[in-house]
Protein backbone atom coordinates (compact mmCIF):
# COMPACT_ATOMS: atom_id res chain seq x y z
CA UNK A 1 0.00 0.00 0.00
CA UNK A 2 1.36 3.42 -0.99
CA UNK A 3 1.10 6.12 1.65
CA UNK A 4 -0.12 9.47 0.31
CA UNK A 5 1.41 12.70 1.54
CA UNK A 6 -1.04 15.21 3.08
CA UNK A 7 -0.50 18.42 1.10
CA UNK A 8 -3.13 20.45 2.92
CA UNK A 9 -2.05 23.72 4.47
CA UNK A 10 -4.54 23.51 7.37
CA UNK A 11 -5.46 20.51 9.50
CA UNK A 12 -9.11 19.51 9.12
CA UNK A 13 -11.21 18.61 12.12
CA UNK A 14 -14.21 16.32 11.67
CA UNK A 15 -17.01 18.41 13.13
CA UNK A 16 -20.79 18.41 12.72
CA UNK A 17 -22.30 21.86 13.22
CA UNK A 18 -25.28 23.56 11.63
CA UNK A 19 -24.34 26.27 9.11
CA UNK A 20 -26.44 29.05 7.61
CA UNK A 21 -25.12 30.62 4.40
CA UNK A 22 -26.38 33.50 2.28
CA UNK A 23 -25.16 34.60 -1.12
CA UNK A 24 -23.50 38.00 -0.80
CA UNK A 25 -25.47 40.70 -2.60
CA UNK A 26 -28.90 39.14 -2.05
CA UNK A 27 -31.15 41.23 0.21
CA UNK A 28 -33.58 38.34 0.52
CA UNK A 29 -33.42 34.76 -0.65
CA UNK A 30 -30.21 32.97 -1.47
CA UNK A 31 -30.21 31.45 2.03
CA UNK A 32 -29.01 27.87 2.55
CA UNK A 33 -28.72 25.63 5.59
CA UNK A 34 -26.54 22.59 5.98
CA UNK A 35 -23.99 21.00 8.24
CA UNK A 36 -20.24 20.82 8.34
CA UNK A 37 -18.38 17.63 7.46
CA UNK A 38 -15.03 19.07 8.48
CA UNK A 39 -13.61 22.48 9.37
CA UNK A 40 -10.15 24.03 9.27
CA UNK A 41 -8.85 27.53 9.81
CA UNK A 42 -8.80 27.91 6.01
CA UNK A 43 -12.29 26.68 5.16
CA UNK A 44 -14.89 23.97 5.53
CA UNK A 45 -16.65 21.16 3.74
CA UNK A 46 -20.45 21.31 3.94
CA UNK A 47 -23.34 19.02 3.18
CA UNK A 48 -26.01 21.38 1.94
CA UNK A 49 -29.29 21.31 0.04
CA UNK A 50 -28.58 23.40 -3.02
CA UNK A 51 -28.70 22.93 -6.73
CA UNK A 52 -27.73 26.49 -7.60
CA UNK A 53 -24.49 27.22 -5.73
CA UNK A 54 -21.57 27.58 -8.16
CA UNK A 55 -17.79 27.73 -7.88
CA UNK A 56 -16.56 31.26 -7.28
CA UNK A 57 -19.68 32.54 -5.53
CA UNK A 58 -19.21 34.52 -2.32
CA UNK A 59 -21.21 33.56 0.78
CA UNK A 60 -21.63 34.94 4.26
CA UNK A 61 -21.40 32.01 6.67
CA UNK A 62 -22.85 31.84 10.18
CA UNK A 63 -22.20 28.84 12.40
CA UNK A 64 -23.49 28.46 15.97
CA UNK A 65 -20.99 26.92 18.37
CA UNK A 66 -22.49 24.94 21.24
CA UNK A 67 -21.44 25.59 24.85
CA UNK A 68 -18.22 23.74 25.64
CA UNK A 69 -16.95 23.24 29.16
CA UNK A 70 -13.66 25.06 29.73
CA UNK A 71 -13.75 26.79 26.33
CA UNK A 72 -17.02 28.57 25.57
CA UNK A 73 -19.18 28.14 28.63
CA UNK A 74 -22.20 29.82 26.98
CA UNK A 75 -21.51 29.02 23.33
CA UNK A 76 -21.17 31.54 20.55
CA UNK A 77 -21.26 32.02 16.78
CA UNK A 78 -18.61 32.03 14.10
CA UNK A 79 -19.15 34.38 11.19
CA UNK A 80 -17.09 34.76 8.02
CA UNK A 81 -17.15 35.33 4.31
CA UNK A 82 -16.20 32.36 2.17
CA UNK A 83 -15.85 31.53 -1.52
CA UNK A 84 -17.22 28.33 -3.04
CA UNK A 85 -14.18 26.50 -4.39
CA UNK A 86 -15.74 23.14 -5.24
CA UNK A 87 -19.22 21.75 -5.74
CA UNK A 88 -19.46 17.98 -5.97
CA UNK A 89 -21.32 17.28 -9.17
CA UNK A 90 -22.49 13.93 -7.91
CA UNK A 91 -25.03 13.55 -5.16
CA UNK A 92 -23.83 11.77 -2.04
CA UNK A 93 -27.00 9.71 -1.76
CA UNK A 94 -28.66 11.66 1.04
CA UNK A 95 -32.02 13.26 0.38
CA UNK A 96 -33.71 15.84 2.56
CA UNK A 97 -37.44 15.35 2.02
CA UNK A 98 -38.12 19.08 2.34
CA UNK A 99 -35.30 20.42 0.17
CA UNK A 100 -34.11 17.62 -2.13
CA UNK A 101 -30.66 16.09 -2.68
CA UNK A 102 -27.70 16.95 -0.47
CA UNK A 103 -24.46 18.04 -2.14
CA UNK A 104 -21.00 18.59 -0.72
CA UNK A 105 -19.66 22.13 -1.07
CA UNK A 106 -16.07 23.14 -0.25
CA UNK A 107 -15.62 26.70 1.02
CA UNK A 108 -12.45 28.74 1.46
CA UNK A 109 -12.57 31.53 4.03
CA UNK A 110 -11.86 35.00 2.60
CA UNK A 111 -10.96 36.20 6.09
CA UNK A 112 -10.42 34.55 9.45
CA UNK A 113 -13.76 33.63 11.01
CA UNK A 114 -14.85 35.95 13.81
CA UNK A 115 -16.20 34.52 17.05
CA UNK A 116 -19.15 36.31 18.64
CA UNK A 117 -19.89 35.28 22.21
N, C-alpha and C positions, 0 to 999 in steps of 0.2 A: 504494500500500500504506500502510495506517495503522499507525503505530508505537504499540504499547501501552506504557503507563507501568508500571514494576515497582513494585508497592505493597507488596512484602514488607519486613518489618522487618529480617530477617536474610538475608545472602547465602547461597545454597545452593551446596554443593560437590558435584559428581558424584563419588561414592565408592562402591566396592563392597567392603563388609566383611560378614562373617558376624555375625548378631545372634541372641542367645538372649533370649526374653521369657518372663515368667511372670506370670499374673494375680495381682495382689495379693490375699492372703486365702486362697489355695489352698496347703495344706501339701504336697500332691502333685498331679500332673496340672496342667492348664492351662499347659503348657510348649509354646512354639512356637519354631521356628527359621526364619530367612529371611536375606535380604541387603538391605543398604541400596541405594537408588537414588540418593538424595542426602541430605546431612546439613548442618544449620546449627546455630548455637549455640542456636536455639530449638526444634529438633525434627528429625525425619527422616521420609523416605518409605521404606517397606519393601515388598519383595515377599516374601510369606509364605504358607505353606500353612495356611489357617484358614478354616473356614466359620462359626465361632461367635464371633469377636471382634466387638464392637459399639461404636458411638460412646459415649464417656463412660467406658468401662472403664479402670481403672488397671493399668498393667503395670510390673514391674521389668524393666529393660533392661540387658543385659550385652553388650559388644562388644569382642572382642579387637582390639588395634591391632598390626599387624606391626612388627618392627624397622625403623627408618628412620634412615639415616645422617645424623648431625648433629642429630637431633631426639630420637628414642627409640632409642638404640643396641640395647637389649634388648627392645623392645616393651613392651606394657602392656595394660591393660583400662580401658575406660570403663564406668562404671555410673551409672544414673540411674533415676528414676521418671518415667513419661510417661503421658499420657492419650491415648486413641484419639480423634482429632478427625474422622477421615473414613475410611470403608471404601468402596472402589470397589465398587459393586454389580455391575458387569460384570467378567467374567474377562478377563485380558489375553492369553489364548491359550496361555500356558505351562501345562504339566501336569507335575507331579512324579509319576513312576510309583508311588512309595511313599506319597505323602500326598495326591494329588489336585490340583485346580486351584490356581493361584497367584493371589492377590489383592494389590492394592496398599492399604497401610494407612498413613495419615498420623498421626504421633505428635507431640504437643507436650510438651516437657520440663516437668515440674512444679518442677524445681530444675536448677541447672547440673550437667551431668555431672561426675562425679569421676573423675580419672585415678588408677589404681593401677599402679605400676611393679613 
